[in-house]
């Protein structure tokens, strides 16, 4: 069955909700924060491998919309790169952000060094470094075409496998490491009742700090529909202008993934609006648009994975990932000292492990487990999501781009 672009998008939507259903039924998947789009997409990828082994190709997908969906998600990240938000977070956000960015560089240096030692392209090590660990599956899939062009085989499949190992590791070791810090240093806080208001989702925390003021709605228009329309148009405009910027980078010999230009344009629009207040960007709605685009992009990308290509690369990938996990586990103590050596610093350490190996969802889950046992940590729940959900994605893209252009 050959599906056109609309049919492929619809199929991806059905597979996405299949992923949600499977995650609800298989509790360990939810406990380790495996994203529903990844679950659904991998189910289809595995079925395609099985069909291929029987000499069949049940579906042919039109992935024309895959790249625009990916660019739309990262454009929404650009709109969150508010300098005003950094000021609201205070010095600790800046310190935590700087440390995270520095260790994204270290992850890539470690990965590239180990890859070369095993006779592989150094960019294989970068792919199993900050691309998929700090960045997660979305960043890995977005950069995969650049890595394949540079000589890394099966980059998309390696990216997904690496990201999955990182998500599981970040969810497994983050809270126990932070618990050891808390108990060794006698930092247990008097426990109070921890409610959902104490542990909101990452995007909710950031959106509250940006204090969105809705744009004036024209007479006769529904306010929510108008804000949604404005947000979609802003994302499209940033993607349009960003396309020109990306083309300019390419013309001067700088290799970039397709979304960098749009993300930079979105950041400029956000910060100009912070100063002038003329547009009144609604980060809450733009996040919603970005999350929809991300879910469909990941499903569509995973449905077309060629899982059989990874067989010869599994062992070196696992060696590099084991070293990366050991690295992140080892640096939690210095981060604890740097962030103040108190209870909140220990909780931040657990969150750091979560998003530097997995996703911000891992970070939030690690911190939620800690505060449910030891007591609230409001400062940690402000600092970690600001860095893990938004700012680190922005600088990590620039770090990865640097390594791609140096090591290709």
TILO-596469 format. One record per residue (C-alpha): residue number from 0; y negated, z, x. Coordinates in Angstrom, 2 decimals. Example, Ala and Ser with C-alpha at 12.3 -4.5 7.8 and 13.67 -1.06 7.14 Angstrom:
REM residues 2
     k        c2        c3        c1
     0      4.50      7.80     12.30
     1      1.06      7.14     13.67
REM end
This chain:
REM residues 408
     k        c2        c3        c1
     0      0.00      0.00      0.00
     1     -3.33     -1.08      1.51
     2     -6.19      1.16      0.39
     3     -9.82      0.04      0.45
     4    -12.61      2.39      1.55
     5    -13.09      3.98     -1.89
     6     -9.36      4.41     -2.44
     7     -9.02      5.89      1.06
     8    -11.84      8.36      0.35
     9    -10.23      9.33     -2.97
    10     -6.85      9.73     -1.27
    11     -8.50     11.95      1.36
    12     -9.99     14.09     -1.42
    13     -6.58     14.57     -3.03
    14     -5.04     15.44      0.35
    15     -7.87     17.94      0.96
    16     -6.99     19.85     -2.20
    17     -3.32     19.64     -1.28
    18     -4.34     21.49      1.90
    19     -6.07     24.20     -0.11
    20     -2.98     24.62     -2.25
    21     -0.62     24.87      0.72
    22     -2.90     27.40      2.45
    23     -2.92     29.54     -0.67
    24      0.89     29.49     -0.87
    25      1.60     29.94      2.87
    26     -0.24     33.16      3.72
    27     -0.01     32.92      7.56
    28     -2.10     29.74      7.41
    29     -4.93     31.59      5.67
    30     -4.53     34.64      7.90
    31     -5.04     32.50     11.02
    32     -7.95     30.57      9.43
    33     -6.30     27.16      9.67
    34     -8.77     24.88      7.83
    35     -7.50     23.31      4.59
    36     -8.56     19.79      5.67
    37     -6.43     20.16      8.80
    38     -3.41     21.33      6.80
    39     -3.61     18.47      4.32
    40     -4.35     15.83      6.95
    41     -1.50     16.93      9.20
    42      0.94     16.84      6.29
    43      0.11     13.16      5.77
    44      0.25     12.50      9.54
    45      3.73     14.05      9.76
    46      4.92     12.03      6.76
    47      3.58      8.86      8.39
    48      5.55      9.68     11.57
    49      8.69     10.18      9.50
    50      8.11      6.87      7.69
    51      7.49      5.11     11.00
    52     10.82      6.39     12.35
    53     12.46      4.73      9.33
    54     10.62      1.47     10.02
    55      8.21      1.86      7.12
    56      4.39      1.97      6.79
    57      3.69      3.39      3.31
    58     -0.12      3.30      3.56
    59     -2.80      1.38      5.40
    60     -6.17      3.14      5.29
    61     -9.68      1.73      5.45
    62    -11.53      4.30      7.57
    63    -14.96      2.64      7.35
    64    -16.51      5.83      5.92
    65    -14.98      8.13      8.55
    66    -17.77      7.75     11.09
    67    -20.67      8.12      8.59
    68    -19.08     11.31      7.23
    69    -18.76     12.70     10.75
    70    -22.39     11.85     11.55
    71    -23.54     13.43      8.27
    72    -21.86     16.74      9.15
    73    -23.38     16.97     12.61
    74    -26.75     15.99     11.17
    75    -26.55     19.09      8.98
    76    -25.95     21.11     12.17
    77    -29.13     19.60     13.62
    78    -31.13     20.79     10.61
    79    -30.01     24.36     11.40
    80    -31.37     24.24     14.99
    81    -34.48     26.19     14.08
    82    -36.51     27.81     16.84
    83    -37.83     30.18     14.19
    84    -34.28     31.31     13.57
    85    -33.86     32.13     17.26
    86    -36.98     34.32     17.07
    87    -35.67     36.11     13.98
    88    -32.45     36.94     15.81
    89    -34.32     38.50     18.72
    90    -33.32     38.80     22.38
    91    -29.66     39.48     21.69
    92    -29.22     36.13     19.96
    93    -30.79     34.39     22.97
    94    -28.56     36.30     25.41
    95    -25.40     35.68     23.38
    96    -26.34     32.02     22.97
    97    -26.94     31.64     26.70
    98    -23.61     33.26     27.58
    99    -21.72     31.07     25.10
   100    -23.32     27.91     26.47
   101    -22.58     28.95     30.06
   102    -18.93     29.56     29.28
   103    -18.64     26.22     27.51
   104    -19.51     24.76     30.93
   105    -16.95     27.05     32.61
   106    -14.26     25.99     30.13
   107    -14.83     22.37     31.12
   108    -14.84     23.09     34.84
   109    -11.57     25.02     34.53
   110     -9.95     22.34     32.39
   111    -11.09     19.45     34.61
   112     -9.89     21.24     37.75
   113     -6.43     21.96     36.32
   114     -6.12     18.41     34.97
   115     -6.86     16.92     38.39
   116     -4.39     19.33     40.01
   117     -1.69     17.96     37.68
   118     -2.63     14.36     38.43
   119     -4.38     13.72     35.11
   120     -7.83     12.35     34.32
   121    -10.35     15.23     34.62
   122    -11.67     14.42     31.15
   123     -8.26     15.43     29.78
   124     -9.17     18.94     30.91
   125    -12.61     18.69     29.31
   126    -10.97     17.60     26.05
   127     -8.83     20.75     26.17
   128    -11.91     22.75     27.14
   129    -15.14     23.21     25.23
   130    -14.63     20.02     23.21
   131    -11.82     21.48     21.13
   132    -12.05     25.21     21.82
   133    -15.76     25.95     21.52
   134    -16.19     22.83     19.36
   135    -13.11     22.95     17.13
   136    -11.26     20.06     15.49
   137    -14.42     18.36     14.17
   138    -16.03     18.07     17.61
   139    -12.72     17.02     19.16
   140    -12.24     14.21     16.67
   141    -15.87     13.13     16.97
   142    -15.66     12.80     20.76
   143    -12.12     11.36     20.87
   144    -13.20      7.69     20.91
   145    -15.43      8.31     23.96
   146    -12.59     10.02     25.79
   147    -10.15      7.21     24.99
   148    -12.69      4.66     26.29
   149    -12.96      6.74     29.48
   150     -9.18      6.64     30.07
   151     -7.75      9.68     28.25
   152     -4.72      8.52     26.23
   153     -4.08      9.79     22.68
   154     -7.38     11.68     22.75
   155     -7.55     12.27     18.99
   156     -4.03     13.68     18.82
   157     -4.57     15.87     21.88
   158     -7.84     17.09     20.36
   159     -6.20     18.23     17.14
   160     -3.27     19.89     18.93
   161     -5.60     21.69     21.33
   162     -7.87     22.85     18.53
   163     -4.93     24.22     16.54
   164     -3.65     26.21     19.53
   165     -7.17     27.56     20.05
   166     -7.60     28.56     16.40
   167     -4.33     30.50     16.41
   168     -5.08     32.14     19.78
   169     -8.64     33.08     18.77
   170     -7.38     34.69     15.59
   171     -4.52     36.54     17.28
   172     -6.15     38.08     20.36
   173     -9.81     38.60     19.33
   174     -9.53     41.74     17.20
   175     -6.93     43.51     19.44
   176     -9.11     43.01     22.54
   177    -12.17     44.39     20.76
   178    -10.10     47.28     19.36
   179     -9.07     48.25     22.88
   180    -12.73     48.24     23.95
   181    -13.71     50.44     21.01
   182    -10.93     52.97     21.53
   183    -11.17     53.14     25.35
   184    -14.89     53.81     25.18
   185    -14.82     56.16     22.19
   186    -17.09     53.89     20.17
   187    -15.55     54.42     16.75
   188    -18.39     54.53     14.21
   189    -18.25     56.78     11.19
   190    -16.52     54.57      8.68
   191    -18.29     53.72      5.45
   192    -17.19     51.49      2.65
   193    -17.39     47.88      3.80
   194    -18.27     45.51      0.99
   195    -18.59     41.74      0.78
   196    -22.34     42.21      1.24
   197    -21.61     43.70      4.67
   198    -19.42     40.75      5.70
   199    -20.84     37.56      4.22
   200    -19.83     34.10      5.36
   201    -21.53     32.74      8.44
   202    -23.64     30.09      6.73
   203    -24.91     32.60      4.16
   204    -26.25     34.83      6.94
   205    -28.12     31.98      8.60
   206    -29.45     30.60      5.34
   207    -30.84     34.01      4.38
   208    -32.68     34.26      7.69
   209    -34.28     30.84      7.18
   210    -35.69     32.05      3.84
   211    -35.67     28.67      2.11
   212    -38.57     28.00     -0.24
   213    -37.65     25.22     -2.70
   214    -39.83     22.13     -2.81
   215    -41.98     21.62     -5.88
   216    -39.89     19.85     -8.53
   217    -41.57     16.96    -10.38
   218    -42.19     17.56    -14.06
   219    -39.15     16.81    -16.19
   220    -36.70     16.94    -13.27
   221    -33.87     19.45    -12.88
   222    -34.68     21.70     -9.90
   223    -31.14     21.86     -8.46
   224    -30.62     18.11     -8.79
   225    -33.98     17.40     -7.14
   226    -33.25     19.68     -4.16
   227    -29.82     18.07     -3.76
   228    -31.38     14.61     -3.88
   229    -34.04     15.61     -1.33
   230    -31.39     17.06      1.00
   231    -29.15     13.99      0.83
   232    -32.13     11.71      1.52
   233    -33.20     13.88      4.49
   234    -29.71     13.65      5.96
   235    -29.67      9.88      5.46
   236    -33.12      9.46      7.03
   237    -32.08     11.52     10.06
   238    -28.93      9.39     10.38
   239    -31.01      6.20     10.11
   240    -33.56      7.20     12.75
   241    -30.85      8.78     14.87
   242    -29.06      5.46     15.01
   243    -32.06      3.97     16.82
   244    -32.16      6.93     19.21
   245    -28.45      6.63     19.99
   246    -28.87      2.90     20.60
   247    -31.66      3.65     23.08
   248    -29.45      6.14     24.95
   249    -26.73      3.50     25.14
   250    -29.21      0.91     26.45
   251    -30.09      3.16     29.40
   252    -26.41      3.75     30.25
   253    -25.88      7.20     28.68
   254    -22.59      7.49     26.78
   255    -22.98      9.55     23.61
   256    -20.95     10.14     20.45
   257    -22.47      8.48     17.40
   258    -23.89     11.69     15.95
   259    -26.09     12.91     18.82
   260    -29.13     10.84     17.88
   261    -29.02     11.95     14.24
   262    -28.54     15.59     15.24
   263    -31.58     15.48     17.53
   264    -33.74     13.81     14.87
   265    -32.63     16.43     12.32
   266    -33.60     19.23     14.71
   267    -37.07     17.71     15.12
   268    -37.52     17.42     11.34
   269    -36.42     21.03     10.89
   270    -38.81     22.45     13.46
   271    -41.76     20.33     12.32
   272    -41.11     21.56      8.78
   273    -40.93     25.16     10.01
   274    -44.48     24.74     11.37
   275    -46.04     22.64      8.60
   276    -44.04     23.65      5.51
   277    -44.60     20.18      4.05
   278    -41.00     19.11      3.43
   279    -39.42     22.50      2.62
   280    -35.95     21.72      3.97
   281    -33.26     23.62      2.05
   282    -30.70     24.60      4.67
   283    -28.44     26.02      1.98
   284    -28.08     22.65      0.25
   285    -27.91     20.68      3.50
   286    -25.07     22.97      4.62
   287    -23.25     22.15      1.38
   288    -23.70     18.41      1.97
   289    -22.51     18.82      5.57
   290    -19.45     20.84      4.59
   291    -18.35     18.21      2.06
   292    -18.76     15.48      4.67
   293    -16.86     17.55      7.27
   294    -13.88     18.24      5.02
   295    -13.44     14.58      4.08
   296    -14.01     13.41      7.67
   297    -11.32     15.71      9.09
   298     -8.78     14.73      6.44
   299     -9.45     11.02      6.97
   300     -9.23     11.36     10.76
   301     -5.98     13.31     10.66
   302     -4.28     10.96      8.19
   303     -4.37      8.23     10.84
   304     -3.21     10.33     13.82
   305     -0.44      8.92     15.98
   306      1.43     12.16     16.66
   307      4.16     10.47     18.66
   308      1.68      9.68     21.45
   309      1.37     13.31     22.57
   310      4.96     13.89     23.76
   311      4.32     13.29     27.48
   312      1.09     15.32     27.47
   313      2.34     18.47     25.75
   314      3.24     20.46     28.89
   315     -0.01     19.92     30.85
   316     -2.01     20.58     27.68
   317     -0.26     23.92     27.16
   318     -0.81     24.90     30.82
   319     -4.54     24.25     30.54
   320     -4.80     26.02     27.17
   321     -2.98     29.09     28.52
   322     -5.54     29.28     31.34
   323     -8.40     28.87     28.84
   324     -7.11     31.71     26.66
   325     -6.77     33.96     29.73
   326    -10.34     33.07     30.77
   327    -11.87     34.00     27.41
   328     -9.82     37.19     27.18
   329    -11.00     38.21     30.67
   330    -14.71     37.74     29.99
   331    -14.88     39.93     26.90
   332    -15.49     43.04     29.06
   333    -18.53     41.56     30.88
   334    -19.91     40.37     27.52
   335    -19.44     43.87     26.11
   336    -21.50     45.28     28.97
   337    -24.14     42.59     28.70
   338    -24.64     43.08     24.97
   339    -25.22     46.83     25.25
   340    -21.85     48.61     25.76
   341    -21.94     50.04     22.24
   342    -19.83     49.62     19.11
   343    -21.75     46.54     17.97
   344    -21.25     44.93     21.40
   345    -17.48     45.43     21.11
   346    -17.45     43.79     17.67
   347    -19.47     40.89     19.12
   348    -16.80     40.57     21.81
   349    -14.14     40.07     19.15
   350    -16.33     37.47     17.48
   351    -16.94     35.71     20.81
   352    -13.21     35.27     21.35
   353    -12.90     33.84     17.84
   354    -15.42     31.05     18.09
   355    -14.97     30.22     21.80
   356    -11.27     29.56     21.20
   357    -11.21     28.65     17.52
   358    -13.90     28.43     14.87
   359    -16.65     30.61     13.43
   360    -14.19     31.47     10.65
   361    -11.98     33.08     13.32
   362    -14.97     35.00     14.65
   363    -15.89     36.30     11.20
   364    -12.29     37.23     10.45
   365    -11.98     39.13     13.73
   366    -15.18     41.06     13.08
   367    -14.26     41.71      9.45
   368    -10.95     43.27     10.55
   369    -12.82     45.51     12.99
   370    -15.50     46.73     10.56
   371    -12.92     47.45      7.89
   372    -11.23     49.83     10.32
   373    -14.12     51.23     12.33
   374    -17.25     50.85     10.18
   375    -20.12     48.38      9.56
   376    -21.68     46.35     12.40
   377    -24.73     44.63     10.87
   378    -26.22     43.48     14.19
   379    -22.98     41.76     15.18
   380    -22.87     40.00     11.82
   381    -26.36     38.64     12.49
   382    -25.93     37.57     16.13
   383    -22.46     36.00     16.16
   384    -22.80     33.63     13.17
   385    -26.19     32.35     14.34
   386    -24.66     31.32     17.65
   387    -21.12     30.43     16.58
   388    -21.93     28.53     13.39
   389    -24.96     26.56     14.53
   390    -26.58     26.86     17.95
   391    -23.47     26.55     20.13
   392    -22.44     23.32     18.40
   393    -25.80     21.84     19.36
   394    -25.71     22.76     23.06
   395    -21.96     22.19     23.36
   396    -22.49     18.56     22.35
   397    -24.99     18.18     25.18
   398    -22.63     19.92     27.64
   399    -19.74     17.63     26.67
   400    -21.96     14.56     26.93
   401    -22.94     15.56     30.46
   402    -19.30     15.90     31.54
   403    -18.32     12.60     29.92
   404    -21.04     10.73     31.77
   405    -20.31     12.44     35.11
   406    -16.50     12.27     35.05
   407    -15.79      9.00     33.25
REM end
